[in-house]
Amino acid sequence: MYFNNVMLSQESYFHSVICNSPEYQNTTVNSDLRYMIWDNPPKMEPHFLNISDHVEMAQSGAAFARQFKKDDPVLDVIDDKILKRGRHQVVPGAWCTGRRSWWMDPCTQWGDVNVLNPGPQAKKFEEAVANVIEDGNSQSNQCK
């Protein structure tokens, strides 16, 4: 009933369930893997990320970021530089079996979509998660 009356309840509901469950209570780490810059003052809403935030955001190691204005140019930069995704194309992966060239998208031909080969960004994410877990292991109780 409490979460029916809380603003943005989805941002705290699952944390509360996990922290109040004896099975999972102290298995959490204090990180949501998000990159945000809070407004200043009063720190009630994250500011809209834009092109001037790109370098710091990319170097942060965060898997997610918020918030963006619709169709902001920084989203195109993220697609191009981080996801290696062309305009109106899918994010390339091991399933892309077409020939890569400057004029042809390798993802116009698909192989097995269940093939998963981690690329450089996945490895960077793995390192970020490992660091979060290592930092979390040094703290005795994450549910406070």
C-alpha positions as CSV (number, residue, x, y, z in Angstrom):
1,M,0.0,0.0,0.0
2,Y,2.9,2.3,0.7
3,F,4.1,2.2,-2.9
4,N,0.7,3.3,-4.2
5,N,1.3,6.7,-2.7
6,V,5.0,7.2,-3.4
7,M,6.3,9.3,-6.3
8,L,8.3,7.1,-8.8
9,S,7.7,4.0,-6.8
10,Q,9.3,1.8,-9.5
11,E,12.6,3.3,-8.5
12,S,12.5,1.9,-5.0
13,Y,10.0,-1.0,-5.0
14,F,12.3,-3.8,-6.0
15,H,15.1,-2.6,-3.8
16,S,12.7,-2.7,-0.8
17,V,11.5,-6.2,-1.6
18,I,15.0,-7.5,-1.9
19,C,16.3,-5.7,1.2
20,N,13.3,-7.0,3.2
21,S,13.7,-10.6,2.0
22,P,15.8,-12.8,4.3
23,E,17.1,-14.7,1.3
24,Y,18.5,-11.7,-0.5
25,Q,18.8,-9.1,2.3
26,N,22.6,-8.7,2.3
27,T,23.4,-9.8,-1.3
28,T,22.9,-6.4,-2.9
29,V,25.5,-3.8,-3.9
30,N,24.9,-0.1,-3.8
31,S,24.9,0.8,-7.5
32,D,22.3,1.2,-10.1
33,L,24.9,1.4,-12.9
34,R,23.4,4.7,-14.1
35,Y,25.1,7.9,-15.0
36,M,23.1,11.0,-13.9
37,I,23.9,14.6,-13.2
38,W,21.6,16.1,-10.7
39,D,20.2,19.7,-11.0
40,N,21.8,22.1,-8.6
41,P,19.9,23.2,-6.5
42,P,17.6,21.5,-5.4
43,K,18.7,18.1,-6.6
44,M,15.2,16.8,-7.3
45,E,15.6,15.9,-10.9
46,P,18.6,14.8,-13.0
47,H,19.5,17.4,-15.6
48,F,19.0,16.5,-19.3
49,L,22.3,15.1,-20.6
50,N,23.6,16.6,-23.8
51,I,26.6,16.6,-26.1
52,S,28.8,18.4,-23.6
53,D,28.3,15.4,-21.2
54,H,29.3,12.8,-23.7
55,V,33.0,12.3,-22.8
56,E,32.4,12.1,-19.1
57,M,29.4,9.8,-19.5
58,A,31.3,7.4,-21.8
59,Q,34.2,7.3,-19.4
60,S,32.1,6.7,-16.3
61,G,31.6,3.0,-17.0
62,A,27.9,3.2,-16.3
63,A,25.7,1.0,-18.4
64,F,22.7,3.3,-18.3
65,A,22.2,7.1,-18.3
66,R,19.4,9.4,-17.8
67,Q,17.8,11.6,-18.8
68,F,17.8,12.8,-22.4
69,K,15.6,15.1,-24.4
70,K,13.8,13.4,-27.3
71,D,16.0,13.3,-30.4
72,D,18.9,15.0,-28.7
73,P,22.1,14.9,-30.8
74,V,24.0,13.1,-28.0
75,L,21.8,10.1,-28.7
76,D,23.3,9.9,-32.2
77,V,26.8,10.2,-30.8
78,I,26.1,7.3,-28.4
79,D,24.7,5.2,-31.3
80,D,27.8,6.0,-33.4
81,K,30.7,6.0,-31.0
82,I,29.6,3.6,-28.3
83,L,27.1,1.2,-29.9
84,K,28.6,1.4,-33.4
85,R,25.1,1.7,-34.7
86,G,24.4,3.5,-38.0
87,R,21.3,5.7,-38.5
88,H,18.2,3.6,-38.7
89,Q,20.2,0.4,-38.2
90,V,20.4,-2.3,-35.6
91,V,23.3,-2.5,-33.1
92,P,25.8,-4.8,-34.8
93,G,26.6,-8.1,-33.2
94,A,27.8,-11.6,-34.0
95,W,24.6,-12.3,-35.9
96,C,25.5,-9.8,-38.6
97,T,26.9,-12.0,-41.4
98,G,27.0,-9.5,-44.3
99,R,30.2,-8.0,-45.7
100,R,31.3,-4.8,-43.9
101,S,32.2,-1.9,-46.1
102,W,31.8,1.9,-46.0
103,W,28.6,1.6,-48.1
104,M,27.1,-1.7,-46.8
105,D,25.6,-2.5,-43.4
106,P,26.8,-6.0,-42.4
107,C,23.5,-6.5,-40.5
108,T,21.5,-6.6,-43.7
109,Q,22.2,-10.3,-43.6
110,W,21.7,-12.2,-40.4
111,G,23.0,-15.5,-39.2
112,D,22.1,-17.1,-35.8
113,V,20.6,-14.4,-33.6
114,N,21.4,-16.6,-30.6
115,V,25.1,-16.2,-31.1
116,L,26.6,-14.0,-28.4
117,N,30.2,-12.8,-28.7
118,P,31.0,-10.0,-26.3
119,G,32.5,-7.0,-27.9
120,P,34.7,-4.2,-26.4
121,Q,31.7,-2.5,-24.7
122,A,30.6,-5.7,-23.1
123,K,34.1,-6.3,-21.7
124,K,34.1,-2.7,-20.4
125,F,30.7,-3.4,-18.8
126,E,32.0,-6.6,-17.2
127,E,34.9,-4.7,-15.6
128,A,32.5,-2.0,-14.3
129,V,30.2,-4.7,-12.7
130,A,33.3,-6.5,-11.3
131,N,34.4,-3.2,-9.7
132,V,30.9,-2.6,-8.2
133,I,30.8,-6.1,-6.8
134,E,34.3,-5.7,-5.3
135,D,33.4,-2.4,-3.7
136,G,30.2,-3.9,-2.5
137,N,32.0,-6.8,-0.9
138,S,34.0,-4.4,1.3
139,Q,30.7,-3.2,2.9
140,S,29.0,-5.5,5.3
141,N,25.4,-4.4,4.9
142,Q,24.0,-2.8,1.8
143,C,20.4,-2.7,2.9
144,K,20.2,0.3,5.1
